[in-house]
């Protein structure tokens, strides 16, 4: 009785029109959280079993903040081809794919291939979630210090997944004078030993052709974006930044430079930690981004949607609330997901990647 004509009728309807899977199965509200456990925050390459608690926590945040059902899938392989083929094989079940804690540079190739071969969003959170939150914080920080994106000198310390994505979104926002530093110093055109991703980034950054280490590039810089690790820059170098400097020391659990050491020397400081002001955490971005993408059944998450998400996060901080120790909303502010979801959905519609339109503020919640 349950099978015929019950569930079989649903299966036949989807067989005739596969788009009905979005509304007749779990697909429309379900995200796969994919990891190989090679780059777990603060822990490194700990393997798929040890990574599972972190992925389960991610799934819980999806549900709690955005009502999205997320399922963790930790894979016992580091091979790019194997990961890509696995995700492609399970993709029909899900409305979107969240790549998590996969080490660079493999994560770039995995995301690039999956984005090209799937018709659902593929989003590597270490890259794009971090970038969205950094841009949101920077938008409001520049308002506080009365500077403009096109005029500031920005130094990104860390050329891994987060560093590359932060640089890309800052360039898209209009930052012109930006430099990226890895363990060997600042990237510049024709620097030997760069892989294709960093080579392309070097060609689009460092317009003055500076050479040297991260500490050297901080001289006169307006903004430091740290996505590396503790000790990546010195306290003395931070003190040589421009007037009213902005420092985002995002490494967790220990930031690139200690708040206690330079807090009195900078105008604004943000970290990823909850025990200091301006906690900049990816949970401000990914729940709303996926909620908005799923609401309009988006085919991808593009640059327009990421920029819209950053603007929405920044906009949650009212003008009369904005100050040096409150440039970004609390991670527990429930208005953030609503604002981000609505902005992302509208950007998806406007950029032509939505399968359905008519998203309203009520749907975004």
CORJOZI-V397172 format. One record per backbone hydrogen bond with DSSP energy under -0.5 kcal/mol. NH is the residue of the N-H (numbers start at 1). CO is the residue of the C=O. E is the energy in kcal/mol with one decimal. If there is no record, write none. Layout:
# CORJOZI-V397172
NH|CO|E ; NH|CO|E
This chain:
# CORJOZI-V397172
6|1|-0.7 ; 7|2|-1.9 ; 8|3|-1.9 ; 9|5|-1.3 ; 9|6|-1.1 ; 10|6|-0.9 ; 11|7|-2.4 ; 12|8|-2.5 ; 13|9|-2.0 ; 14|10|-2.1 ; 15|11|-2.4 ; 16|12|-1.9 ; 17|13|-1.5 ; 20|17|-2.1 ; 21|18|-1.8 ; 22|19|-1.5 ; 23|20|-0.9 ; 24|20|-2.5 ; 25|21|-1.3 ; 28|22|-0.6 ; 28|25|-0.6 ; 29|26|-1.9 ; 30|27|-1.4 ; 31|69|-2.4 ; 32|96|-2.0 ; 33|31|-0.5 ; 33|71|-2.6 ; 34|32|-0.8 ; 34|98|-2.7 ; 35|73|-1.8 ; 38|101|-0.9 ; 39|101|-1.8 ; 40|44|-2.4 ; 43|40|-2.6 ; 44|40|-3.0 ; 46|37|-1.5 ; 46|44|-1.3 ; 47|37|-1.8 ; 50|46|-0.5 ; 51|47|-1.5 ; 52|48|-1.0 ; 52|49|-0.7 ; 54|51|-0.7 ; 55|51|-1.9 ; 56|52|-2.8 ; 57|53|-2.1 ; 58|54|-2.0 ; 59|55|-2.3 ; 60|56|-2.0 ; 61|57|-2.0 ; 62|58|-2.2 ; 63|59|-1.9 ; 64|60|-2.9 ; 65|61|-2.5 ; 66|62|-1.8 ; 67|63|-1.4 ; 68|62|-1.6 ; 69|29|-2.4 ; 70|68|-0.7 ; 71|31|-2.5 ; 73|33|-3.1 ; 75|35|-2.9 ; 75|73|-0.5 ; 77|75|-1.0 ; 83|79|-2.4 ; 84|80|-2.6 ; 85|81|-2.5 ; 86|82|-2.4 ; 87|83|-2.5 ; 88|84|-2.3 ; 89|85|-1.9 ; 90|86|-1.9 ; 91|87|-1.4 ; 93|90|-1.9 ; 94|91|-1.6 ; 95|30|-2.9 ; 96|30|-0.8 ; 97|121|-2.8 ; 98|32|-3.3 ; 99|97|-0.6 ; 99|123|-1.8 ; 100|34|-2.8 ; 107|103|-1.8 ; 108|105|-1.0 ; 109|105|-1.2 ; 110|106|-2.5 ; 111|107|-2.4 ; 112|108|-2.6 ; 113|109|-2.4 ; 114|110|-2.3 ; 115|111|-2.8 ; 116|112|-1.5 ; 117|113|-1.6 ; 118|114|-2.0 ; 121|95|-0.6 ; 121|298|-0.6 ; 123|97|-2.4 ; 125|99|-1.8 ; 125|123|-0.9 ; 127|124|-0.7 ; 128|124|-2.3 ; 129|125|-1.0 ; 130|125|-1.5 ; 131|127|-1.9 ; 132|128|-2.4 ; 133|129|-2.0 ; 134|130|-2.6 ; 135|131|-2.5 ; 136|132|-2.3 ; 137|133|-2.5 ; 138|134|-2.5 ; 139|135|-2.7 ; 140|136|-1.6 ; 141|137|-2.5 ; 142|138|-2.7 ; 143|139|-1.0 ; 144|140|-1.7 ; 145|141|-2.2 ; 146|142|-0.6 ; 147|142|-2.3 ; 151|148|-1.8 ; 152|148|-1.3 ; 154|152|-0.6 ; 154|177|-2.7 ; 155|223|-2.6 ; 156|154|-0.5 ; 156|179|-3.4 ; 157|155|-0.6 ; 157|225|-2.7 ; 158|156|-0.8 ; 158|181|-3.1 ; 164|160|-2.6 ; 165|161|-2.0 ; 166|162|-2.8 ; 167|163|-2.0 ; 168|164|-2.2 ; 169|165|-2.4 ; 170|166|-2.1 ; 171|167|-2.4 ; 172|168|-2.2 ; 173|169|-1.5 ; 174|170|-0.7 ; 174|171|-1.0 ; 175|170|-2.5 ; 176|149|-0.6 ; 177|152|-0.7 ; 178|176|-1.1 ; 179|154|-2.5 ; 181|156|-2.9 ; 182|185|-2.6 ; 185|182|-1.9 ; 186|212|-2.7 ; 187|180|-3.2 ; 191|188|-2.0 ; 194|191|-0.9 ; 199|195|-2.7 ; 200|196|-2.2 ; 201|197|-1.8 ; 202|198|-2.7 ; 203|199|-1.5 ; 204|200|-0.7 ; 204|201|-1.0 ; 205|201|-0.6 ; 205|202|-0.7 ; 206|178|-3.4 ; 209|206|-1.9 ; 216|213|-0.6 ; 217|213|-1.7 ; 218|214|-1.1 ; 219|216|-1.3 ; 220|240|-2.3 ; 221|218|-2.2 ; 222|153|-1.9 ; 223|153|-2.1 ; 224|246|-2.4 ; 225|155|-3.0 ; 226|224|-0.6 ; 226|248|-4.0 ; 227|157|-2.8 ; 227|225|-0.7 ; 231|256|-1.9 ; 232|229|-1.6 ; 233|256|-0.6 ; 238|234|-1.7 ; 239|235|-1.7 ; 240|237|-1.2 ; 241|238|-1.6 ; 242|221|-2.6 ; 245|242|-0.6 ; 246|222|-2.5 ; 247|268|-2.6 ; 248|224|-3.3 ; 249|247|-0.7 ; 249|270|-2.6 ; 250|226|-2.2 ; 250|248|-0.9 ; 255|253|-0.6 ; 261|258|-0.5 ; 262|258|-1.6 ; 263|259|-2.6 ; 265|262|-1.9 ; 266|262|-0.8 ; 267|245|-1.6 ; 268|245|-1.7 ; 270|247|-2.5 ; 271|277|-0.5 ; 271|278|-0.7 ; 272|249|-0.6 ; 276|273|-0.7 ; 278|325|-0.7 ; 280|271|-3.1 ; 281|279|-0.8 ; 284|281|-2.1 ; 285|282|-2.2 ; 286|282|-2.0 ; 289|285|-2.4 ; 290|286|-2.3 ; 291|287|-2.3 ; 292|288|-2.7 ; 293|289|-2.2 ; 294|290|-2.9 ; 295|291|-2.1 ; 296|292|-1.2 ; 297|294|-1.0 ; 298|293|-2.8 ; 299|353|-2.6 ; 302|300|-0.5 ; 306|302|-1.9 ; 307|303|-2.8 ; 308|304|-2.1 ; 309|305|-2.0 ; 310|306|-2.3 ; 311|307|-2.3 ; 312|308|-2.2 ; 313|309|-2.3 ; 314|310|-2.4 ; 315|311|-2.1 ; 316|312|-0.8 ; 316|313|-1.1 ; 317|314|-1.2 ; 318|316|-0.8 ; 321|318|-1.5 ; 322|318|-1.4 ; 323|326|-1.0 ; 326|323|-2.4 ; 333|330|-1.8 ; 334|332|-0.8 ; 336|333|-1.5 ; 338|334|-0.9 ; 339|335|-2.4 ; 340|336|-2.9 ; 341|337|-2.9 ; 342|338|-2.1 ; 343|339|-2.1 ; 344|340|-2.9 ; 345|341|-2.4 ; 346|342|-2.3 ; 347|343|-2.2 ; 348|344|-2.4 ; 349|345|-2.2 ; 350|346|-2.7 ; 351|347|-2.0 ; 352|349|-1.1 ; 353|348|-2.2 ; 354|348|-0.8 ; 355|296|-2.0 ; 356|296|-1.6 ; 364|360|-1.8 ; 365|361|-0.7 ; 365|362|-0.9
